[in-house]
Amino acid sequence: MAYDETLASRVRRVLADRTDVTEKKMFGGLSFLVAGNMCCGIVGDELTARVRPQAYRAALARPHAREMDFTGRALTGYVYIGSAGLTSGSSLRAWVRRAVDFALTLAPKTR
């Protein structure tokens, strides 16, 4: 599956000040990892964001968010955000920051 390169560029700009970000093709799209942990990504024209378990239900209640059901069943802790919810820079930054904040709670992964 292809991913929206324009959205990928926007996410890269949000993450540009970090030195611990890598990119990897995952979930049929592109994923951004922080300190080796999946943080957010793009599948088609939607953002995927990994959120804190205690913030999962609240994230799903936000406009344009839904369960990430890549395999046909929901992946708890991951949400899709539709393109309509990413039109402003502030909304994209907020979602990416939520995902980065969670990734930073996890132990760094090294190769």
N, C-alpha and C positions, 0 to 999 in steps of 0.2 A: 504494500500500500504506500502511496506517496504521501508526503506531508507538505504543508503550506510553508514554502521557503520564506515568504514575507513574515509570517508569524515567527518562524525560527529566528530570523534576523532581529525581530523585536525582542524576543526572549534573550538572545545573546547580548543585546544592548543593556537589558535590565541586569544581567549577570556579569557585565564587563569589568566591574571593579573587583571581582573575586579571582583568586589565583588557584582555587581548588576545584574548578569546574572542568568536567570532561563531557564529551558527547558520545553517544553510542546508539546504534540503530537497534531499537527494541519495540515490541508491541506493534510491529508493522509500520513504525514511524521513527521518530527521533526522540531520544531521551537525553536529559541533562542530569548529570550526576554531580553531587557536591560531596567532596571528601570520599568519593567512591560509592556513595549511596544515591539511589534514584531519588530525584527531587521532583522534576516535572518533565513534561515532554509534549510532543505534538503527534497526533494521529489524524490524518486528513487535515481539516481546518479547525480542529478542536484542540484545546490545551488539556493535558492531563496533569493533575496536581496530586501530590501525596500530602496528606494532612494528618495532624495528630489524631490518634484514636478518639480522644475525648472531644475533639472538634469536628468529627466526621459528620454527625447529624446536622450540626449548624452549617457546615459547608454545603451539604445537600439542600438546605433550605434557601441558600442564596440564589438570586436570579441566574438563570441559564446553566445551573449546575445539575448534574445527574450522576448516578452511580456509574462507575467504570465497569462495564460488563463485556470486556474484550473477549472473554472465553465463553460467553453465554451465561455466566453467573457473575454476580457482583464481586468485585475485589475490594473488600472493606479497607478503608483508609485511602483509597484512590477515587478521584472524581474527574469526570469530563466537564469542561466548561465550553459551551457552545460559542461559536464565533460572535454571535450577537452580544455576548457578555464580555468581549475582549476589545471592543471598538475604541475605548479610551485607554490612554497610556496608564492612567491611574488604576483602572481595574486590572489590567494585565500585571502591573507591578505588585498590586496587593496579592493576587493569586500566587505569583512567583515567590514573593516574600514569605507567604504562609508555608509554601513547600520547602523553601530554604530553611526556615526556622525549624521545621520538623526534621529535615535531613541532618541538621547540626546537633540534634539530640541523640543521634545514633553514633555508635563507635565508628571511627574512620576505617575504611577498608583500604588495604594496600595490596599491590600485586606481588 
